């Protein structure tokens, strides 16, 4: 009998249709088995119903042959909202349940792995049994597991139940309790202090909210790492490679205990599932699977070695072989209490070694390199896992040392370039570490998945169905598969990214984008500029020394300079903790200064030299914003007197105001400020309030700054730019894809530094 006749009128319940296997299975049912219908269990998302998510799947190109998405939802497929944590009542007219969903990450959180692969499976099985009772039929339950469910064993792996004595109920309860305990431990006083101290080192200058956010990020990261490690170590102590295979094994055992005695049960175990040979088209794949990150990293020259034995088998199976096996198995229900097991794999009869895969990938990239590929592709010598481990460890030590040195380096374009190269090297080392830790057990596994029953199932097909529904992996031509199908498919998206990056680089080289003019009646667009380090080189200390020393005679200048030097270490320490405290301490030095005389000095003497320091690129950018009708704002921690030469360029000047008293008819600074300096988070708060009062559009607004202290300000607007940034801001900008600019000074004139006359004691 033909397969279509076996499945004529059958109604399938599918899980995981938004995932790789589930989507491919749904496509084959709708396109190639037109007499079947399906119910898809789909989890809704915020703002998107389960039906909307299913509609998005059905609108993909591979479903076009089945019809329009809306027509399919009316006639062939139904969305059942829910997920494995809350499985709703299933329709009573279903004939086959195919459970494709599951946590497929190799390093999941222990609670996620158990919740999805065990408790979720139990809920689905129980709902399946209920539906069968209501419908008066024995629903065929098809459970998609993994060939690696047998754990850390060697040799032939038979197609039968895995032999172990581990109790899935006990392990599930224990795993969930362990995850909760780790969460509680993260809130202990000692750990919270550790998180807070680390956050203060990195974010103290930005403000308390940034520190709090940084501390919480560290706590969450610690919890995540501990929950992943807990699952992995528990799995290893019981003989499994990782938490994924461990919880899949627990899921299989509960299926054997609860489902198999009552309804026909099939357990199907694919190995490493990769792109299609034929269906829906050669090379079809969704997302990155096990091999793709390794392929792409090798093609970029970032993976110079791999911890595998060259003759070890990597068991790959194309997605369409897996789907065909599922469909044929669904049409062949086994007897009660005799679950059927099928290994959908290739290693037993069409083995592919790691060296084979390496040679295929190397040949492909030699002929078809990325833009970022090296001139000569890396050569893998397969020195063994320990040698690769040593190499990775050396890389970790070197990049760690490099980061420590970089933290002490002065700010410059050269330092930022070193940072970029170091980040790239660190990314390569972290990639190697991650994939060593994840895949080491798989690369060392000397397994051979016996697939006699799977081959027998294939051979049971009517000869007329073999071309469409066959899944004999011995017929796969690996040479053609890797060179002509798989590699071209998985690299296509990366080549698109390369083109996008190329265009972005060209656009950056051609200068800043033209600003969109403000339209009459629209909300104001703001353009916020930092001063020191952004519009001009130098710091507030430079301008303070220039202005303060101008009012002193030679002995007083030397005394003041000495005071600065004595307090400088303490000020630097204070600045790292709280920039506001540093500015207060620095500006105390203005005590006793005649402000009228100071402002006259600024207007007559200081301003010409000061304006020469302002970047010509910055001036052009400010003017471009003014020409576009944007409202320009200068925001600085420096005192009002320093900003006087720039007031004509800005609609608003936000700065530090010196408090004053009147003595003998003169305005004299008393060493205090009228309000706290506007630094870090305070700048972002001021801008949000200003935008609220003025009705400004922050999403369309701009901000320019040079320091990681201003990250809260930059995040407040829709168009942030990092200008000559320090390393922490440079890294955030690159990660966030913010523009990074270097605004050159107007002329090669001297910077505002301590005059040599001060050191000499003469005018």
Buried (B, 14 or more C-beta within 10 A) or exposed (E): EEBBEBBEEBBBBBBBBBBBBBBBBBBBBBBBBEEBBBBBBBBBEEEEEBBEBBBEBBEEEBBEEBBEBEEBBEEBBBBBBBBBEEBEEBBBBBBBBBBBBBBBBBBBBBBBBBBBBBBBBBBBBEBBBBBBEEBEBBBBBBBBBBBBBBBBBEEEBBBEBBEBEBEBEEBBEBBBEBBEEBBEEBEEEEBBEBBBEBBBEBBBBBBEBBBBBBBBBBBEEBBBEBBBBBBBEBBBEBBBBBBBBBBBBBBBBBBBEBBBEBBBBBBBBBBBBBBBBBBBBBBBBBEEBBBBBBBBBBBBBBBBBBBBBBEBBBBBBBBBBBBBBBBBBBBBBBEBEEBBBBBBBBBBBBBBBBBBBBBBBBBBBEEBBBEEBBEEBBEBEBEBBEEBBEBBEEBBEBBEEBBEEBEEBEBEEEBBEBBBEBBEBBEBBBBBBEBBBBBBBBBBBEBBBBBEBBBEBBEEBEEEBBEBBBBBBEEBEBEEBBBBBBBBBBBEEBBEEBEEEEEEEEEEEEEBEEBEEBEEEEBBBBBBBBBBBBBBBBBBBBBBBBBBBBBBEBEEBBEBBEEBEEBEEEBEEBBEEBBBBBBBBBBBBBEEBBBEBBBEBBEEEBBEBBEBBBBEBBBEBBEBBBEBBBBBBBBBBBBBBBBBBBEEBBBBBBBBEBBBEEEEEEBBBBBBBEEEBBBBBBBBBBBBEBBEEEEBBBEBBBBBBBBBBBBBBBBBBEBBBBBBBBBBBBBBBBEEEBBBBEBEBBEEEEEBEBBEEBEEEEE
